[in-house]
C-alpha cells in the first residue's frame, strides 16, 4: 500500500511554489546586475556603536567567522551602510581601536589586539637583542568562531553565558551531514532516535521524556530562523542544504522560546540572500551501500541580486534517494526500506531603507519511505518477517515574512509564519488485532496527523554598547492538529475494526523580556522572564465496532518562566558563568484506546487528563582560549530537577497515551574543545557524562519496575572530528575530513533489562580536491560496517516482544562533486 499524506490542496500549493520559484528565478537571472566574481562585498547596516559590537554585526552581515581578541578592542565605530568591501569595513571599524585584522585563507577574520607600549631602548648586545624578540605566531593558526544570534543578539559560543554550540555551514558540508541524525555526531549530548527520516525525535543533554512521539510537546524546540517548526510532531528532518549555521542551546529556554523547549533549542539558520553577488552552485553525489542499493543526492543553489542591488532572491532545490538495505522474508521483498526526500526553499530580501529590510520565504519538503528500518534479532543480518509493509510519508510546508530594522536606536524584529505539516505512517498491527476483538490474522494501523501552525513574534532590543542592555517581546501562536487513527483487518477478510477522529487546538500568548547590566567592566548580571497563557481544547470520537465514545475537553495553563545568570570575565583568556532557568510544558487529554478503556487513572487505564510539567536547570560553566588562540575549551556542570514529568507511552492495545510518571533529575558535565595545531588542521571534540534518572515514581499512573532511568538516552557520549587542508597550488587544495562518534548504552523504556540499545561507534572518512570553482571527494560512511542497535523499537504492537533492533546503515562508499561557476 502506498501511503500519501498530500491531498489536492497541498499538491496545488506545491506546484504553485515550484512554478513561482522557477519564474521569479528566471526573471531575476535575466535582469540582475553583474557582480565581479570573487569580490568580498556585503550589504551593511551597522549602526554607530562600540567596536566590539560593530565587529559582531559585521561578522553576521558579511557571513564570516571571526576570532581573536574581539573583546579587547576599545573605542567607537562609525555607522556603515550600503554595499561595502569587507576589508574596507574592517579598516573603518578598527581605526583607533588598537586592534588589527588578518584575513585567513579560508575567509575567517582574526582580530589581534596590540597594546600601546613606550619605545624600547636599543639593546647593547646581540644577545640582549635576541632576548627582546617575541616569537611570532601565525594568525592562520588562531581559531575563529561562528557568530550566533540564538539569544537575539550577536555573540560567540566562547562569550555566551550559556551552553551553546554552533556548527558552521562549512562544517556541515565537510562532515556530510544531511539532517539531524547526522548532526548528532557533531554536537555534545545530542541524541536522535533512529526510527527513520521524518519520524525521529531529538533529545538534548540526556533530558528524555521517552523515546516515543505522541501528544506531549517536544522537549527540544526546532526552529528555522525565528520560526518554530513543530509542536508535538517528530522532526520534519529538513535537509541541511545551503545552511549558514546550526545553533544548539542546551537547557530550558523558556524566556526567549516559550513553553516546550525544556531540554533546549536547535535552530537552523539558512544562508541569506546576498544583494552583492550572483551564486550558482550545483552538487551531486552517488554511493552504494554494502548489501543494499545505490543512493543519489542532487541539489542546486542560486542567488541573484535584483533592483540594482537593493534586493536578492535565493532559491534552493534538492532530491535524494536511498536504495534500502533491509529484506523482508515473509513478503519476499528485498531492500524494503528504500526512500526519497525532495524539496526546496526560496527567500526574497528587499532593502526598504538603510535601516529597514524585509524578507519573504517559503519551504516545501516531501519524504516518502517505503518501509521502516528495523530488523528482528532472531532473523540475523538485515532481515525481518512482517506481514504488512510499513510506509511513511511526511509533507512539510512553510511560508513566512520577516521585517527587521536596526539603527543607533536599537533593533526591531518581527516574524509571522504559517506551517502545514502532514505525516502518515502505517504499522503492522497483526499481533494486536485480538485485543480489539477481531479474528482477522493480518491487519494494519494507519496513523495520520495534519498540523496547521501560525505564529507571530515581535521583539525590540536596545543598543548593545550600553551598560544596561535589554529586550522585550510578544509571541502569539495558534496550533490546529487533526489526527485520524484507523485499525483495519486486511486478511482473510477486510473490515474497519477501530478508528478515532481527534481535533486539538492550542493557543499561546506570551510577553517576554531580558536585561543585562554590567556591574563592573568584567561582571554582568542577566535576568529575564516570560509570562505565558496557554489554552488547549480536544474533541474526539472513537468508533470500535458498533460502539462510539465521544469526548470534549478544555484546559488552560499559565505561568512565569524566569532566568537569572552571571557572566564573569576572569581574565583576557578565561570567563565563567552561572545560570538558573525554568521551563514548562502544558497538559492535555488522553482519548485513544478500545471502548473498554475507562480513563480511571489506575494501573490498567490511563488518566483522562495529564498535567503540565516543569524543569529547573542549574549550571555553571567555564570557557577559555589559550596557546595564543589555537585552543578553545568549554566546560559545563549542570543539574536539572524535573517535576511531574510527562511521557508518551503505549497501551497494551498498541495505541498511545500520555502520563505524568513522577519526578526526574539529571546531573552531568559537558566538555567541548577545539584545537588548531597548525594552519592546515583543525580538530574538534566533545563529550557528555550524565546521570538521567527518575527520583520519584507515581505508583498509580506508572507501572515500571526496578531501577528506573530516563529512556532513549545514554549516560555517556563523545565525538571527535577533524578537517585537514593542504594547498597544492594557488588554485588547488588537497582536503581530508573525518569524524568518529561513540554512543553509550541506553534502553528504550524506563525499565532496566530488556530493550537495550546503543553502545556503538560510528564514523565517516572523506578525501578530495578543491579548486577555485569546484570540489570533489570520495567518502565512506560507517567504514567499520558496524551493525549496532541504534533504536530498539519496531512498531507499538511488537513492543512487548523486545525482539526488534534498528541497525546503522551498512558501509556506504560514494563520490560527491560540486561546481560553482561564479566562484563565490
C-alpha positions in Angstrom: 0.0 0.0 0.0 1.3 3.4 -0.9 0.5 5.9 1.8 0.0 9.5 0.7 0.0 12.5 3.1 -0.5 15.2 0.5 -4.1 16.0 -0.6 -5.2 18.0 -3.6 -4.8 21.4 -1.8 -1.3 20.5 -0.6 -0.4 19.3 -4.1 -1.7 22.6 -5.7 0.3 24.6 -3.2 3.5 22.6 -4.0 3.0 23.1 -7.8 2.4 26.8 -7.2 5.5 27.1 -5.1 7.6 25.4 -7.7 6.2 27.4 -10.6 6.6 30.7 -8.8 10.1 30.0 -7.7 11.2 29.0 -11.2 9.5 32.0 -12.8 10.9 34.5 -10.3 14.4 33.0 -10.6 14.3 33.1 -14.4 13.2 36.8 -14.4 15.8 37.7 -11.8 18.6 36.0 -13.8 17.6 38.0 -16.8 17.5 41.4 -15.1 20.2 41.1 -12.4 23.3 43.3 -12.5 26.6 41.6 -12.9 28.9 41.4 -9.9 32.6 40.8 -10.0 33.3 37.2 -9.2 35.3 36.8 -6.0 34.7 40.3 -4.7 34.4 40.4 -0.9 31.5 42.7 -0.8 28.5 42.6 1.5 25.4 44.8 2.2 26.0 46.5 5.5 23.7 48.1 8.1 25.9 48.6 11.1 24.9 51.5 13.4 27.4 53.7 15.2 28.4 51.7 18.4 31.3 50.2 20.2 34.0 48.4 18.2 33.2 45.1 19.8 29.5 45.3 18.9 30.3 46.5 15.4 32.6 43.6 14.7 29.9 41.1 15.7 27.4 42.8 13.5 29.9 42.8 10.6 30.5 39.0 11.1 26.8 38.3 10.9 26.1 40.5 8.0 29.2 39.6 5.9 28.7 35.9 6.9 32.2 35.3 8.0 33.6 33.5 11.1 35.7 35.7 13.4 38.1 35.0 16.2 40.9 36.5 18.2 40.9 39.5 20.6 37.4 40.9 19.8 36.6 41.6 23.5 39.8 43.7 23.9 39.0 46.2 21.1 38.0 49.5 22.6 36.6 52.7 21.2 33.6 53.6 19.0 33.0 52.6 15.4 31.2 54.7 12.8 27.9 53.9 11.1 28.3 51.7 8.0 25.6 51.3 5.4 25.3 50.1 1.8 27.5 47.8 -0.3 30.9 47.6 1.3 34.2 45.8 0.7 34.9 43.6 3.7 38.5 44.8 4.2 37.4 48.5 3.9 34.7 47.9 6.5 37.1 46.3 8.9 39.6 49.1 8.5 37.0 51.7 9.3 35.6 49.8 12.3 39.1 49.2 13.8 40.5 52.7 13.3 41.9 53.9 16.6 40.9 50.7 18.5 44.4 49.3 19.0 43.3 46.3 17.0 44.2 45.0 13.6 42.8 42.2 11.4 44.0 39.3 9.3 42.1 37.5 6.6 42.8 33.8 6.7 42.9 31.7 3.5 39.6 30.1 4.4 37.9 33.5 4.7 37.9 33.8 8.5 38.7 37.1 10.1 41.2 37.1 13.0 41.4 40.2 15.3 44.6 40.9 17.1 44.9 43.5 19.9 48.1 45.4 20.1 48.9 47.2 23.3 50.5 50.6 23.1 53.9 50.5 24.6 56.6 53.0 25.3 59.5 52.8 22.8 62.0 50.2 23.9 65.7 51.2 24.4 68.1 49.8 21.9 69.8 46.6 23.2 73.5 47.0 23.9 74.5 43.5 22.8 73.3 41.0 20.2 72.4 38.5 23.0 70.1 41.2 24.5 68.5 41.8 21.1 67.7 38.1 20.8 66.1 38.1 24.3 63.9 41.0 23.4 62.5 39.3 20.3 59.0 37.9 20.7 58.1 34.7 18.9 55.7 35.4 16.1 52.7 33.1 15.9 50.9 32.9 12.6 47.3 34.4 12.7 46.3 31.4 10.5 46.6 29.1 13.5 44.2 31.1 15.6 40.7 29.6 15.9 37.7 31.6 14.6 34.1 31.4 15.8 30.8 31.4 14.0 28.8 34.4 15.3 25.4 33.3 16.6 22.2 35.1 17.3 20.2 32.4 19.3 20.0 34.9 22.2 18.6 37.6 19.8 22.0 39.4 20.0 25.2 38.6 18.1 27.8 36.7 20.2 30.2 33.8 20.0 30.0 30.4 21.7 33.1 31.4 23.7 31.5 34.5 25.2 27.8 33.4 25.5 26.8 32.9 29.2 25.1 29.6 28.3 25.7 26.1 27.0 25.8 27.0 23.3 27.3 25.1 20.3 27.4 26.4 16.8 28.1 24.2 13.7 29.0 26.2 10.7 27.7 25.5 7.2 31.2 24.6 6.1 31.5 22.1 8.9 28.1 20.6 8.0 29.3 20.3 4.3 32.6 18.7 5.2 31.0 16.2 7.6 28.5 15.0 5.1 25.6 15.8 7.4 22.2 15.9 5.6 19.9 16.0 8.6 19.5 16.0 12.4 20.7 12.3 12.8 24.0 13.1 11.1 24.3 16.4 13.1 24.2 14.5 16.4 27.8 13.3 15.6 29.0 16.9 15.8 27.1 18.2 18.9 27.7 17.3 22.6 24.8 15.5 24.2 22.5 15.4 21.2 20.5 12.2 20.7 18.3 11.4 17.7 16.1 8.3 17.7 16.7 6.3 14.5 13.1 5.5 13.6 13.6 7.0 10.1 13.7 10.3 8.3 10.6 12.3 9.2 9.9 10.1 12.2 12.7 10.9 14.6 12.7 12.6 18.0 15.5 14.9 19.1 16.8 14.9 22.7 19.5 17.1 24.3 21.7 16.7 27.3 20.0 13.4 28.3 16.7 15.1 29.2 14.4 12.5 27.8 10.6 12.1 28.4 10.7 8.9 26.5 11.7 7.6 23.0 8.2 7.8 21.5 6.4 10.7 19.9 2.8 11.2 20.8 0.6 14.1 22.2 3.1 15.7 24.6 5.0 18.8 23.4 8.6 18.2 22.2 11.3 18.8 24.8 13.6 20.3 22.1 12.4 23.3 20.1 13.2 23.1 16.4 13.5 26.5 14.6 14.2 27.8 11.2 15.5 31.3 12.0 12.8 32.6 14.4 10.0 30.2 13.2 9.2 27.1 15.3 8.8 24.0 13.1 6.9 21.7 15.4 4.7 21.4 18.4 4.3 17.7 19.3 5.3 16.3 15.9 8.5 14.5 15.1 11.5 16.3 13.5 10.4 17.1 9.9 14.1 16.5 9.0 14.6 19.4 6.7 17.7 18.7 4.5 20.7 20.7 5.5 21.4 22.4 2.2 22.8 25.9 1.9 22.9 26.4 5.7 24.9 29.2 7.3 25.0 27.6 10.7 23.1 25.4 13.2 22.9 26.7 16.7 22.2 24.4 19.6 21.2 25.8 23.0 21.1 23.3 25.9 18.9 23.6 28.9 15.4 25.3 29.4 14.9 28.2 27.0 11.5 29.3 28.3 12.3 33.1 28.4 13.1 33.5 24.7 11.5 30.4 23.2 8.4 29.8 25.2 6.6 26.7 26.5 8.0 23.4 25.4 11.8 23.5 24.9 12.8 22.4 28.4 15.7 20.4 27.0 17.0 23.0 24.6 16.7 24.6 21.2 18.1 23.5 17.8 18.0 26.5 15.4 18.7 26.2 11.7 19.9 29.5 10.1 20.0 29.2 6.2 22.2 31.3 4.0 20.6 34.7 3.5 20.0 36.2 0.0 23.1 38.3 -1.0 22.4 41.5 -2.9 26.0 41.9 -3.8 26.8 38.8 -5.9 25.5 36.0 -8.1 25.8 32.5 -6.9 25.1 29.2 -8.7 26.2 26.0 -7.1 25.3 22.5 -8.3 26.1 19.4 -6.3 25.7 15.7 -6.9 26.6 12.5 -5.1 26.3 8.8 -5.9 27.0 6.0 -3.4 26.5 2.2 -2.9 25.5 0.6 0.3 27.0 -2.8 1.2 24.3 -5.5 0.8 21.9 -2.8 -0.3 21.0 -0.5 -3.1 22.5 2.7 -4.6 21.9 6.2 -3.3 21.8 9.6 -5.1 21.8 13.2 -4.0 21.3 16.2 -6.2 21.0 19.9 -5.2 21.3 23.4 -6.5 21.6 26.9 -5.0 21.0 30.1 -7.0 21.4 33.6 -5.7 20.5 36.6 -7.8 20.8 40.3 -6.9 17.8 42.4 -8.1 16.6 46.0 -8.1 20.1 47.3 -8.6 21.5 45.6 -5.5 18.6 46.7 -3.2 17.3 43.1 -3.0 18.1 39.5 -3.8 16.5 36.2 -4.4 17.9 32.9 -3.2 16.5 29.5 -4.3 17.5 26.0 -3.2 16.3 22.7 -4.6 17.2 19.1 -3.9 16.3 15.5 -4.4 17.9 12.4 -2.8 17.1 8.7 -3.0 18.1 5.8 -0.7 18.2 2.3 -2.2 17.4 0.4 1.1 19.3 -2.4 2.7 16.7 -4.5 4.7 15.0 -7.6 3.3 11.5 -8.9 4.3 11.4 -12.7 4.2 7.7 -13.0 4.8 6.8 -10.7 1.9 9.7 -12.0 -0.2 10.9 -8.4 -0.8 14.4 -7.0 -0.9 15.6 -3.6 0.2 12.1 -2.7 1.5 13.3 0.5 3.3 14.1 2.5 0.2 13.0 6.1 0.2 13.2 9.6 -1.3 13.4 13.1 0.0 12.9 16.2 -2.2 12.1 19.8 -1.6 13.2 23.4 -1.9 13.4 26.8 -0.3 13.0 30.3 -1.8 13.8 33.6 0.0 13.4 37.1 -1.2 15.1 40.0 0.6 14.3 43.7 -0.1 16.2 46.6 1.4 13.5 49.1 2.2 15.8 51.8 3.5 19.3 51.9 5.0 17.9 50.8 8.4 15.0 48.5 7.3 14.7 45.3 5.3 12.0 42.7 4.6 12.3 39.1 3.7 9.7 36.7 2.3 10.3 32.9 2.3 8.8 29.6 1.5 9.9 26.0 2.2 8.5 22.8 0.8 9.7 19.2 1.5 8.3 15.7 1.0 9.7 12.5 2.4 8.5 9.1 1.2 9.8 5.9 2.9 8.7 2.6 1.5 9.1 0.8 4.8 10.6 1.1 8.4 14.2 0.4 9.2 14.1 -2.2 12.0 15.0 -5.9 11.8 14.4 -8.9 14.1 17.2 -10.1 16.4 16.5 -13.7 15.7 16.4 -13.4 11.9 20.1 -12.4 11.6 21.6 -9.8 9.4 19.4 -7.1 7.8 16.3 -9.3 7.7 12.8 -9.4 9.2 9.5 -11.1 8.6 6.5 -8.7 8.7 3.0 -9.4 7.3 2.4 -5.8 6.2 4.7 -3.1 4.8 5.1 0.0 6.9 5.5 3.1 4.7 5.7 6.6 5.9 5.0 9.9 4.1 5.9 13.4 5.5 4.9 16.6 3.8 6.1 19.9 5.2 5.4 23.4 4.0 6.2 26.9 5.4 5.7 30.5 4.4 7.0 33.4 6.4 7.5 37.1 6.3 10.1 39.0 8.4 10.8 42.7 8.9 14.0 43.9 10.6 15.1 47.4 11.5 18.3 48.4 13.2 20.0 51.7 14.0 21.5 53.7 16.8 18.1 53.4 18.5 18.3 49.6 18.7 16.9 46.7 16.8 13.3 45.6 16.0 12.5 42.1 14.6 9.0 40.9 13.5 8.3 37.5 12.1 5.0 35.9 11.1 4.8 32.4 9.6 2.4 29.6 8.7 3.3 25.9 8.8 1.5 23.0 7.2 2.9 19.6 8.4 1.1 16.4 7.3 2.5 12.9 8.0 1.1 9.4 7.9 2.5 6.1 9.0 1.3 2.5 8.6 2.3 -0.2 11.2 1.8 -3.9 11.1 -1.0 -4.4 13.7 -1.4 -8.1 13.2 -0.1 -9.1 16.7 -2.7 -6.8 18.4 -5.9 -7.5 16.5 -7.2 -9.9 19.1 -7.2 -7.1 21.7 -9.8 -5.3 19.7 -12.0 -8.5 19.4 -11.1 -9.3 15.8 -10.5 -12.8 14.4 -8.5 -11.5 11.4 -4.9 -12.7 11.0 -3.4 -9.7 9.2 -4.2 -6.0 9.9 -2.7 -2.5 9.9 -2.8 0.7 11.9 -2.8 3.9 9.7 -2.0 7.0 11.7 -2.3 10.4 10.0 -1.7 13.8 11.5 -2.4 17.2 9.9 -0.9 20.2 11.7 -1.5 23.8 11.0 0.7 26.2 13.0 0.6 30.0 12.8 3.0 32.2 14.8 3.8 35.9 15.2 7.0 37.0 17.1 7.8 40.7 17.7 10.8 41.9 19.7 12.7 45.1 20.4 16.4 45.2 21.7 18.1 48.2 23.0 21.6 49.4 21.7 24.2 46.9 22.8 27.1 49.3 23.7 25.4 50.4 26.9 25.9 49.4 30.5 22.3 48.3 30.6 21.0 46.3 27.6 17.5 44.9 27.4 15.0 43.3 25.1 11.2 42.8 25.2 8.8 41.0 23.0 5.4 39.5 22.3 4.8 35.9 21.0 1.4 34.5 19.7 0.8 31.1 18.3 -2.2 29.0 17.1 -1.9 25.3 16.5 -4.6 23.1 15.0 -4.0 19.3 14.8 -6.2 16.7 13.2 -5.5 13.1 14.0 -7.0 10.1 12.1 -6.1 6.7 13.5 -7.6 3.6 11.8 -7.0 -0.1 12.6 -8.2 -2.4 9.8 -8.4 -6.1 9.1 -6.7 -7.0 5.8 -6.9 -10.8 5.7 -8.7 -13.2 5.5 -11.4 -10.5 5.3 -11.4 -6.7 5.2 -13.0 -4.7 8.0 -12.7 -1.4 9.8 -12.1 -2.5 13.4 -11.3 0.8 15.2 -11.0 4.4 14.3 -10.6 7.7 16.1 -11.1 11.2 14.7 -9.5 13.8 17.0 -9.0 17.5 16.7 -6.8 19.6 19.0 -6.4 23.3 19.2 -3.7 25.1 21.2 -3.1 28.8 21.5 -0.3 30.6 23.4 0.2 34.3 24.1 3.3 35.4 25.9 5.2 38.5 26.9 8.9 38.1 27.5 11.9 40.3 28.4 15.6 40.0 29.4 18.1 42.6 30.6 21.9 42.5 31.1 23.6 45.0 33.4 27.4 45.5 33.7 28.1 45.5 37.4 31.8 46.1 36.6 33.8 46.0 33.4 34.2 42.3 33.8 31.0 41.1 35.6 27.5 41.3 34.2 24.1 40.3 35.7 21.4 38.9 33.4 17.8 38.5 34.4 14.7 37.6 32.3 11.3 36.2 32.4 8.3 35.1 30.3 4.7 35.2 31.3 2.6 32.9 29.2 -1.1 31.9 28.9 -1.8 28.6 27.1 -5.3 27.3 26.2 -6.0 23.9 24.8 -9.1 22.1 23.5 -9.7 18.5 22.4 -12.6 17.0 20.5 -12.6 13.2 19.9 -14.8 10.5 18.7 -13.7 6.8 18.9 -15.6 4.1 17.0 -14.9 0.5 17.9 -17.2 -2.0 16.1 -20.7 -0.7 16.7 -19.9 1.4 19.8 -18.8 5.0 20.0 -17.1 7.1 22.6 -17.2 10.9 22.2 -15.2 13.4 24.3 -14.7 17.1 24.6 -12.3 18.8 27.0 -10.7 22.2 27.6 -7.9 23.5 29.8 -5.6 26.4 30.5 -2.1 26.6 31.8 -0.4 29.9 32.6 2.7 30.8 34.5 6.1 32.6 34.5 9.4 31.2 33.3 12.4 33.0 34.9 16.1 33.1 34.1 19.0 34.5 36.2 22.6 34.4 35.1 26.0 35.9 36.0 28.7 36.4 33.4 32.3 37.0 34.6 35.4 37.6 32.5 38.0 36.3 34.8 41.0 37.1 32.6 41.5 38.0 29.0 41.6 34.3 28.2 39.0 32.8 30.6 35.5 33.6 31.5 32.9 31.9 33.7 29.1 32.0 34.1 26.4 30.6 36.2 22.6 30.4 35.5 19.3 29.3 36.8 16.4 28.8 34.5 13.0 27.2 34.3 10.9 25.7 31.5 7.3 24.5 31.3 5.1 22.2 29.1 1.3 22.4 29.0 -1.0 19.5 29.8 -3.7 17.7 27.6 -6.1 14.9 27.3 -6.0 11.1 26.6 -8.7 9.8 24.2 -7.2 6.7 22.4 -8.0 3.1 23.3 -10.6 0.4 22.8 -14.1 1.1 24.2 -13.2 -0.7 27.4 -10.6 1.8 28.4 -12.0 3.6 31.5 -9.6 6.5 31.8 -9.7 6.0 35.6 -6.1 6.9 36.4 -5.5 3.3 37.6 -2.7 0.8 36.8 -4.7 -0.7 33.9 -6.0 2.5 32.5 -4.5 6.0 31.8 -5.9 9.2 33.3 -8.2 11.2 31.1 -6.1 14.4 31.7 -2.4 14.6 32.0 -1.0 17.7 33.7 1.8 20.1 32.7 5.4 19.6 33.8 8.3 21.9 34.7 12.0 21.7 34.8 14.5 23.8 36.8 18.1 23.8 35.5 21.2 24.9 37.4 24.5 25.2 35.7 28.0 26.7 35.9 30.4 26.9 33.1 34.0 28.0 32.2 35.2 29.0 28.7 38.8 29.6 27.8 41.1 30.4 24.9 44.8 29.7 25.2 48.0 28.8 23.4 47.7 32.1 21.6 44.2 31.4 20.3 44.9 27.9 19.0 42.9 26.1 21.6 39.3 26.7 22.9 37.8 24.8 25.8 34.3 24.9 27.2 33.2 23.1 30.4 29.7 23.0 31.8 28.4 21.4 35.0 24.6 21.1 35.3 21.8 19.7 37.4 18.1 19.5 36.4 15.1 18.9 38.6 12.1 17.7 36.5 8.7 17.8 38.2 5.6 15.9 37.2 7.4 14.5 34.1 5.1 13.9 31.1 5.8 10.9 28.9 4.2 9.3 25.8 3.6 5.6 26.4 1.7 2.7 24.7 -1.4 0.8 25.9 -1.4 -3.0 25.6 -3.5 -2.4 22.5 -0.6 -0.5 20.8 -2.3 2.9 21.0 -0.6 5.8 22.6 -1.3 7.8 25.7 0.5 10.4 27.9 1.1 10.1 31.6 2.7 12.1 34.4 5.1 9.4 35.7 6.7 11.2 38.6 9.8 13.4 39.1 13.1 13.2 37.3 16.6 14.5 37.7 19.8 14.7 35.6 23.3 15.7 36.7 26.2 15.9 34.4 29.2 17.5 32.7 29.7 18.6 29.1 33.1 19.2 27.6 33.9 20.8 24.3 37.4 21.5 22.9 38.7 23.0 19.6 42.3 22.8 18.6 44.1 24.3 15.5 47.7 23.0 16.0 48.8 24.2 12.5 47.3 26.2 9.7 46.2 23.1 7.8 44.5 21.1 10.6 41.5 21.8 12.9 40.3 19.3 15.5 37.0 19.5 17.5 35.9 17.1 20.2 33.2 17.0 22.8 31.7 14.6 25.4 28.8 14.3 27.8 28.7 12.4 31.1 25.3 12.5 32.8 23.1 10.6 35.2 19.5 10.9 34.0 17.1 9.2 36.4 13.6 9.0 38.0 13.7 10.2 41.6 10.0 9.7 42.4 7.7 7.3 40.6 3.9 7.8 40.5 2.9 4.3 41.6 -0.7 4.7 40.3 0.0 6.2 36.9 3.1 4.3 36.0 3.9 0.6 36.5 7.6 0.4 35.6 9.6 -1.9 37.8 13.1 -1.8 39.2 15.8 0.9 39.0 14.2 3.5 36.7 16.2 5.8 34.5 15.3 8.1 31.6 14.9 6.2 28.4 16.3 6.7 24.9 19.5 8.5 26.1 22.9 7.2 27.2 24.8 8.3 30.2 27.9 8.9 28.1 28.6 10.0 24.6 31.6 11.5 22.8 32.7 12.5 19.3 35.7 13.9 17.5 36.0 15.4 14.1 39.0 16.7 12.1 39.5 18.8 9.0 42.8 19.0 7.1 43.7 21.3 4.2 46.9 21.3 2.2 47.3 23.8 -0.7 49.0 22.1 -3.7 48.9 25.2 -5.9 47.2 28.7 -5.8 44.1 27.1 -7.3 44.2 23.5 -5.9 43.9 22.2 -2.4 44.0 18.6 -1.1 41.4 18.1 1.6 40.6 15.3 4.1 37.8 15.2 6.7 36.5 12.7 9.2 34.6 12.1 12.4 34.0 9.4 14.9 31.2 9.3 17.4 30.6 7.0 20.4 27.0 6.5 21.8 26.9 4.8 25.1 24.4 2.1 26.2 20.8 3.0 26.9 17.4 1.4 26.9 14.1 2.1 25.0 11.8 2.2 28.0 12.0 3.3 31.6 12.7 -0.2 32.9 16.1 -1.8 33.0 16.6 -5.2 31.5 15.0 -5.6 28.1 15.0 -3.1 25.1 18.7 -2.4 25.5 20.4 -0.4 22.7 23.3 1.9 22.0 27.0 1.2 22.9 28.4 1.6 19.4 30.9 3.6 17.4 30.1 5.3 14.1 32.4 7.1 11.8 32.9 8.8 8.4 36.0 9.5 6.3 36.4 11.6 3.2 39.2 12.9 1.0 39.2 15.0 -2.1 40.3 18.1 -4.0 39.1 21.7 -4.1 39.6 24.2 -6.9 38.5 27.8 -7.3 35.2 26.8 -8.8 34.7 23.1 -7.9 35.1 20.4 -5.2 35.3 16.6 -5.5 35.6 14.0 -2.8 35.4 10.3 -2.2 33.8 9.2 1.1 32.9 6.2 3.2 30.2 6.2 5.9 30.3 3.6 8.6 33.7 2.3 7.5 33.8 -0.3 10.2 30.5 -1.7 8.9 29.1 -1.6 12.5 25.8 -3.3 12.8 24.7 -1.8 16.1 21.3 -1.5 17.7 20.7 2.2 17.5 17.0 2.1 18.4 15.2 -0.9 19.9 11.7 0.0 18.6 9.9 -1.6 15.6 6.2 -0.8 16.0 3.9 -0.4 19.0 2.4 -3.8 18.6 5.7 -5.6 18.9 7.0 -3.6 21.9 6.4 -6.3 24.5 8.4 -8.8 22.4 11.7 -6.8 22.7 13.0 -8.5 19.6 13.5 -5.6 17.2 16.6 -3.6 16.5 17.4 -0.7 14.2 20.9 -1.1 12.7 23.1 1.6 11.3 23.2 1.9 7.5 25.9 -0.6 6.4 29.2 0.6 5.0 28.4 3.1 2.2 31.1 4.3 -0.3 30.5 7.1 -2.7 31.6 10.2 -4.7 30.5 13.8 -4.3 31.1 16.6 -6.8 30.0 20.3 -6.7 30.7 23.1 -9.1 30.3 26.9 -8.6 30.9 28.8 -11.8 30.8 32.2 -10.1 33.4 31.1 -7.6 31.7 32.7 -4.6 
